[in-house]
Structures are given as C-alpha cells and as structure tokens.
Amino acid sequence: MFDKLDAIEGKYRELESLISDPTILADMPRWQKYSQEHAALSEIVSKYRDYKRVVRELKENKAMLTEKIDDEFKQLLETEIVSLEISKESFETELPILLLPKDPNDNKNVIIEIRGGVGGEEAALFAGDLFRMYSRYAESKGWKAEILDSNPTELGGFKEISFSIEGPGAYSRLKYESGTHRVQRVPATESSGRIHTSAVTVAVLPEVEDVEIDIKPADLRIDTYRASGAGGQYVNKTESAIRITHLPTGIVVQCQDEKSQLKNKEKAMRVLRARLNDAAQQSRHDQIAADRKSQVGSGDRSQRIRTYNFPQGRVTDHRIGLTLHKLDSILNGELDEIIAALITTEQAEKLQQVK
C-alpha cells in the first residue's frame, strides 16, 4: 500500500510542477487536463502526508519517553501518544479506501428516469412521490433539478418522468437508486381500505457531453408533433414536441415540456446521449456479471432494491438489509443515511476483493 501511496505522491509533485510551468499555462487544454489530475489526487495525498506526520510525531514522542523527564511531562507525552495512535489507526482505515478505483462518472450530473410499473394509477402516484423525494434531496445539497420530459396523470402522478440533477458528485450518491422501488399502502383510489403493492423503476444515468458520445446526424430520425397534456392551447397548436430515434440502436427519446422546439430537441439529445452511454456501460457490465452481482451499486434495474411500507412507516433497502422507520423524512428527501450505508457496504466489498 505504501509503495502505491509514495508513487501517487510523486505523481502529485510532478503535476504540481507542470501546472506552474509557463509553457503549460499557455496551452489551456493541457493545463486543464493536468489541473484535473492534480485535483483528483489532492485528497489522498493530503491524507497520506497527515499520516506520515502522525507516524513521525509518534516515533519522536516514544523516543522522548526513554529519556530522563519529569512525571508531568511524561504524562503529557503518554496522553499525546494515545491520541496519535488513534489518529494513526484512523488513517490506516481511510487510506486503503481512498486507493480503491474511482468510478469515472462519480463527479458527473445525472439524468433520472422514473417509470410507473405494476399498480396502474397507484404506481404513477408513487412515481410522483419519488420525483419529489429526489428533487428535495437535490435541493438539500444545493443541486439543480430540471424536468426533461414527463407524462403526467390526472390524479397528479406520472406514468413516466425524466429529469436532470446538476451538482458536484451527484452521480456518486444517486447511482445507488437504480432499480425497482416497491410501495405498500392503501391507495387513494381504494375504498375498501386494502393495502396494495405497486412498483416503479428508477434509472440513474450519468450525463455525458457531446464530445464523449459520437452521434452521427445520419443515424437520427427526428419527428415533430403536437404536444399533449398540460400546457394550454399554445402547445396543442404548434408542433413543438420532439421525438428522436437513434436508428442503429432503436433507442427512442422524446420531449414536449418546452414550448420551444429547439429547447425540446436539446433536452431530448441530452437524454439520448445518456442512454447511449448507459447502453455501452450495461454491455460492459454484462461481461463481468459475477463481479456486478457482488456490488450494491450494480445498476441492475431488474432488481427490487427498496420497499416503502406506509402502514408501518418503514423503508427497507433489500441489498444491505437496512430498515429505517423514517418513511416520512426519507420521502421528504432525507436520503443520506441510506446512501451512506450503501457506500460503506460497497467499499467493504471492494476492499475484500483486493485482499
């Protein structure tokens, strides 16, 4: 481990020199590349340097204990040694985690797609609940949420809705939400008071730039049509809605939320790029299926990941066996406790694999 850390620190010093070089400063693309690499190493190098400082001070303090010193100073040294030992153990726990391979998508914005599944109108209502949950979570983080396309129902739910969340580290925390979410409650449409079980699927896609995905214009069929649903007479009189078909893959995306055809096209292209990137990633994941099954952040959307039980006021994440009796606060966007547990579990699994 320490050989790796020494090599990383050496690379960090090299990058530090490069981003200060006038020749590199004059070449903005290269400077940005080196700056990003430098920033990516900052946390682990800072922790490693703190660790080395603690080890050095620990060695010095222990050496002083062997000298002739008065009792008061000896007691101070022993207290300091205990504190340094605790810090050393903490660093030795954190450093292996920081050495784990990073998901290259972690710092990206996300596109979330929620679709009502089993349960009809009740599933659509729950899709609306999840949209509000993620919107409030984004708000608590200072992130920006924007609807890209939606298919609302008369009772206020969504047959499907796609939206983006923009903010640093959005994908690193929301990627664990991909999968089937199940709800157990008495529907508003149920007169006999029976508990129903419904489900929705959630897909969390890292948003990619156009330079990352090469989409040839010849591979696209773009259709325009009149928007339906809410929006007044204006949207129904103009062909502002956009449907884009990617011919090589058959992927179809559409957007009708904006009155402007151009804005709808821009949003649809954002979703298309994310879906194409996701399809490529899923193909790679399929090739390493055994590894994927061992990780909580697998992205397997056929998997039932969580149950929201209203009568008992509980939420259970089935991947890690975590149950919290905090249904209201979780649906209000307080997801950090669940996400932290998922991250910790995945890190533990990865550490076990590299041992």
C-alpha distance (Angstrom), angle and dihedral (degrees) to the residues before:
residue distance angle dihedral
M1 . . .
F2 3.79 . .
D3 3.82 92.5 .
K4 3.82 87.6 56.9
L5 3.79 91.6 47.5
D6 3.81 91.9 49.7
A7 3.81 90.1 50.5
I8 3.82 91.2 49.5
E9 3.79 91.2 49.8
G10 3.82 89.6 50.1
K11 3.80 90.5 51.3
Y12 3.81 89.7 48.3
R13 3.82 91.6 54.4
E14 3.81 90.1 48.0
L15 3.81 91.3 52.0
E16 3.81 90.1 46.5
S17 3.79 88.7 57.6
L18 3.80 93.3 45.5
I19 3.81 96.5 52.3
S20 3.81 88.8 51.7
D21 3.82 92.9 50.4
P22 3.86 111.6 109.0
T23 3.82 89.9 -142.5
I24 3.81 90.9 57.1
L25 3.81 91.9 42.9
A26 3.80 88.4 59.2
D27 3.82 90.5 54.9
M28 3.81 102.9 64.2
P29 3.85 98.6 -173.3
R30 3.83 91.3 52.7
W31 3.81 91.9 43.7
Q32 3.82 91.1 51.6
K33 3.81 91.0 48.6
Y34 3.81 92.8 51.2
S35 3.81 91.8 42.8
Q36 3.80 91.5 54.0
E37 3.81 91.2 48.8
H38 3.81 89.9 48.1
A39 3.82 92.1 49.9
A40 3.81 91.4 48.1
L41 3.83 90.5 57.5
S42 3.81 96.4 43.0
E43 3.80 98.1 90.7
I44 3.80 97.2 49.1
V45 3.83 93.6 42.7
S46 3.81 91.1 49.5
K47 3.82 90.8 49.9
Y48 3.82 92.0 46.4
R49 3.80 92.1 50.6
D50 3.80 90.5 49.1
Y51 3.81 88.7 49.6
K52 3.81 92.0 51.7
R53 3.82 90.2 48.6
V54 3.81 90.8 52.3
V55 3.82 91.7 48.4
R56 3.80 90.7 49.0
E57 3.82 93.5 49.1
L58 3.79 90.5 45.9
K59 3.80 91.0 53.8
E60 3.83 91.8 47.3
N61 3.82 93.5 48.7
K62 3.79 92.9 48.5
A63 3.79 89.6 49.9
M64 3.82 90.8 52.6
L65 3.81 90.1 53.7
T66 3.81 88.8 65.5
E67 3.81 91.0 58.0
K68 3.81 127.3 82.7
I69 3.81 104.6 -88.0
D70 3.79 134.6 152.7
D71 3.80 121.0 -97.4
E72 3.80 95.1 -108.6
F73 3.82 93.1 54.5
K74 3.80 90.3 43.8
Q75 3.81 90.1 54.5
L76 3.82 90.6 50.2
L77 3.81 90.6 50.3
E78 3.79 92.7 49.5
T79 3.82 91.1 50.5
E80 3.80 90.4 49.0
I81 3.81 91.4 48.3
V82 3.82 91.4 54.0
S83 3.81 90.0 50.9
L84 3.82 92.0 48.0
E85 3.82 92.1 48.2
I86 3.81 89.7 54.5
S87 3.82 90.6 49.4
K88 3.82 91.0 47.9
E89 3.81 91.8 52.6
S90 3.80 90.5 47.8
F91 3.81 92.0 52.1
E92 3.82 91.0 47.0
T93 3.81 88.0 56.6
E94 3.82 95.3 45.8
L95 3.81 100.4 43.1
P96 3.86 97.4 63.3
I97 3.83 88.7 51.3
L98 3.80 91.2 52.2
L99 3.82 88.7 51.7
L100 3.81 92.3 57.8
P101 3.83 113.5 109.4
K102 3.80 111.1 -89.5
D103 3.78 123.1 -128.5
P104 3.83 102.7 -114.8
N105 3.80 89.3 -143.2
D106 3.81 96.5 55.1
N107 3.81 96.7 102.1
K108 3.80 94.7 45.0
N109 3.78 129.1 106.6
V110 3.79 115.9 -110.5
I111 3.77 140.6 -131.4
I112 3.80 112.8 -148.7
E113 3.80 121.7 -161.3
I114 3.81 118.5 -166.7
R115 3.82 120.4 -171.7
G116 3.77 128.8 -176.3
G117 3.81 111.6 -122.6
V118 3.80 131.3 170.9
G119 3.80 110.9 7.3
G120 3.79 106.6 51.8
E121 3.82 113.2 -140.5
E122 3.80 92.4 5.2
A123 3.84 90.1 56.3
A124 3.81 89.0 49.7
L125 3.82 90.4 52.1
F126 3.80 90.5 50.3
A127 3.82 89.8 49.4
G128 3.80 85.3 58.6
D129 3.82 90.3 49.9
L130 3.81 91.2 53.1
F131 3.80 91.9 47.3
R132 3.80 89.4 54.6
M133 3.82 90.6 45.5
Y134 3.81 92.8 54.7
S135 3.82 92.0 41.8
R136 3.81 90.9 54.2
Y137 3.79 91.7 45.4
A138 3.81 89.2 52.5
E139 3.79 90.2 48.9
S140 3.82 91.3 51.8
K141 3.82 88.7 54.9
G142 3.78 94.3 46.6
W143 3.81 91.0 -111.8
K144 3.80 126.0 141.9
A145 3.82 121.2 -117.9
E146 3.82 121.1 -163.0
I147 3.81 129.0 179.0
L148 3.81 111.9 -126.3
D149 3.80 99.6 179.7
S150 3.79 136.6 -14.0
N151 3.77 141.9 -178.9
P152 3.82 104.7 -156.6
T153 3.79 126.4 -166.1
E154 3.81 128.0 -138.3
L155 3.82 92.8 -106.4
G156 3.81 93.6 56.6
G157 3.80 100.6 -95.1
F158 3.80 131.2 111.3
K159 3.77 129.9 -117.3
E160 3.80 82.5 -159.8
I161 3.77 137.2 -14.9
S162 3.79 132.9 -177.2
F163 3.78 123.4 -165.5
S164 3.77 139.9 162.9
I165 3.79 128.2 -124.8
E166 3.78 115.9 -159.1
G167 3.78 121.4 -164.3
P168 3.81 142.8 103.8
G169 3.80 111.2 -69.9
A170 3.81 94.1 2.7
Y171 3.80 93.9 139.7
S172 3.82 93.2 44.3
R173 3.80 90.0 64.3
L174 3.80 104.8 28.1
K175 3.82 97.8 46.0
Y176 3.82 89.4 85.8
E177 3.82 90.2 65.4
S178 3.81 95.0 74.6
G179 3.78 111.6 113.9
T180 3.80 143.0 55.1
H181 3.81 116.7 -38.6
R182 3.81 115.6 -160.1
V183 3.81 125.8 -157.1
Q184 3.81 127.2 -162.7
R185 3.81 116.0 -166.6
V186 3.78 145.6 112.7
P187 3.82 104.4 -83.6
A188 3.78 120.7 -129.4
T189 3.81 86.3 -122.5
E190 3.83 93.3 55.3
S191 3.83 114.6 96.9
S192 3.82 98.2 -179.6
G193 3.82 95.4 59.5
R194 3.82 95.3 -119.8
I195 3.80 118.4 154.5
H196 3.79 113.1 -117.5
T197 3.79 129.3 -161.8
S198 3.79 117.1 -139.9
A199 3.77 133.8 167.8
V200 3.78 141.7 -154.3
T201 3.78 130.9 -171.1
V202 3.78 123.1 -129.8
A203 3.81 123.9 -160.5
V204 3.81 118.8 -170.3
L205 3.81 112.5 -164.3
P206 3.81 126.3 -176.4
E207 3.79 108.6 -122.1
V208 3.80 112.9 -121.4
E209 3.79 132.4 -160.5
D210 3.79 121.2 -117.0
V211 3.82 89.7 -110.4
E212 3.82 89.6 61.6
I213 3.80 95.3 54.5
D214 3.79 119.8 44.5
I215 3.82 107.9 -145.8
K216 3.78 115.3 179.5
P217 3.82 115.0 -146.1
A218 3.80 89.0 -135.6
D219 3.82 89.1 61.7
L220 3.80 92.5 60.7
R221 3.78 132.1 83.9
I222 3.80 110.3 -165.6
D223 3.80 119.5 -164.8
T224 3.78 127.4 -177.2
Y225 3.79 125.4 -154.2
R226 3.77 141.9 161.0
A227 3.77 114.2 -78.5
S228 3.80 118.5 -118.1
G229 3.78 132.1 -152.8
A230 3.79 127.3 29.8
G231 3.77 120.2 5.5
G232 3.77 106.6 88.8
Q233 3.79 129.0 -109.1
Y234 3.81 94.4 -48.3
V235 3.80 96.7 70.9
N236 3.79 92.1 46.2
K237 3.81 93.4 54.3
T238 3.81 97.6 50.2
E239 3.77 131.5 58.4
S240 3.79 94.1 -126.3
A241 3.81 97.8 135.0
I242 3.80 116.9 98.4
R243 3.80 131.4 -151.7
I244 3.82 117.8 -173.2
T245 3.80 122.4 -168.9
H246 3.79 119.1 -165.3
L247 3.78 99.5 -147.2
P248 3.85 100.6 -158.1
T249 3.82 93.2 54.5
G250 3.80 102.5 22.9
I251 3.82 90.9 -127.7
V252 3.81 110.8 155.4
V253 3.80 124.6 -162.5
Q254 3.77 129.5 175.6
C255 3.76 139.4 -175.8
Q256 3.80 130.7 -170.0
D257 3.82 104.2 154.0
E258 3.82 95.9 101.3
K259 3.81 125.9 66.7
S260 3.80 88.9 -140.0
Q261 3.79 116.9 82.2
L262 3.82 89.7 -152.5
K263 3.81 92.9 53.9
N264 3.79 91.0 47.8
K265 3.80 89.8 51.6
E266 3.81 91.9 50.0
K267 3.80 91.3 51.2
A268 3.80 92.6 45.9
M269 3.81 90.5 51.8
R270 3.81 90.4 52.2
V271 3.79 89.7 55.2
L272 3.81 92.6 44.4
R273 3.81 92.7 52.8
A274 3.80 90.6 49.3
R275 3.82 92.4 48.8
L276 3.81 93.5 48.0
N277 3.78 90.2 49.6
D278 3.80 90.3 47.3
A279 3.81 91.8 50.1
A280 3.81 89.6 53.8
Q281 3.80 91.3 48.1
Q282 3.81 92.9 47.5
S283 3.80 88.7 52.6
R284 3.80 90.1 54.0
H285 3.82 90.6 46.0
D286 3.80 90.7 53.0
Q287 3.81 89.2 58.5
I288 3.82 90.3 58.1
A289 3.80 97.8 37.6
A290 3.80 95.0 145.4
D291 3.78 91.1 57.1
R292 3.78 91.6 45.0
K293 3.80 93.2 54.5
S294 3.79 90.6 57.5
Q295 3.78 95.1 57.1
V296 3.80 127.7 76.6
G297 3.79 92.5 -145.4
S298 3.78 93.8 58.0
G299 3.79 98.4 131.5
D300 3.81 91.1 -135.8
R301 3.80 99.9 154.8
S302 3.80 94.8 -169.5
Q303 3.80 88.7 66.4
R304 3.80 120.0 99.7
I305 3.76 100.7 -129.7
R306 3.79 106.8 169.4
T307 3.81 143.6 18.0
Y308 3.80 124.7 -154.8
N309 3.82 108.5 -159.5
F310 3.81 111.6 -168.8
P311 3.85 100.3 -174.2
Q312 3.83 90.2 55.5
G313 3.80 95.3 34.8
R314 3.78 91.0 -130.1
V315 3.79 139.8 131.5
T316 3.82 119.8 -156.7
D317 3.79 124.4 -167.2
H318 3.80 104.0 -155.6
R319 3.81 96.2 -162.6
I320 3.80 93.7 67.4
G321 3.82 101.5 17.5
L322 3.79 92.6 -115.9
T323 3.82 117.9 156.6
L324 3.80 122.2 -175.6
H325 3.80 124.9 -178.1
K326 3.80 91.2 -146.4
L327 3.79 102.8 100.2
D328 3.81 96.5 145.1
S329 3.80 95.7 48.6
I330 3.82 92.6 44.7
L331 3.81 92.1 51.4
N332 3.80 85.9 48.6
G333 3.81 88.8 63.0
E334 3.81 102.0 -91.6
L335 3.81 95.5 135.7
D336 3.80 101.5 138.3
E337 3.82 96.1 98.1
I338 3.82 92.1 55.3
I339 3.81 94.0 41.9
A340 3.83 92.8 48.2
A341 3.82 90.1 52.4
L342 3.81 91.3 49.6
I343 3.82 92.0 49.3
T344 3.82 92.0 48.7
T345 3.81 91.8 49.5
E346 3.79 93.2 49.0
Q347 3.80 92.0 48.3
A348 3.81 90.6 50.9
E349 3.81 90.8 50.7
K350 3.79 92.2 49.3
L351 3.82 92.0 48.0
Q352 3.80 89.1 51.4
Q353 3.81 90.5 52.3
V354 3.82 94.6 52.5
K355 3.82 94.2 48.6
